Amino acid sequence: MVDFAEGVDDEKLQNKLINALNRKKPFQNFKWHIDNPVKIAKNGLISKKMRYIQWVNKQFILNHKKFQ
């Protein structure tokens, strides 16, 4: 979530997201800001999916020798 917040181009939204993460219930606050603008929510989901894909690729490379 921090990576996503720091990658947002809109400085105003970026500040809101970072502030949300620093308050009580950071996940709930962050999600509230993300779910409101639909475009941002889609970018967040794409970013999350890409991180999963990168992780799987890394695991495959690290463990590839075990499968041969």
Helices and strands as residue ranges (DSSP letters): H 2-7, H 11-22, H 26-35, H 38-67
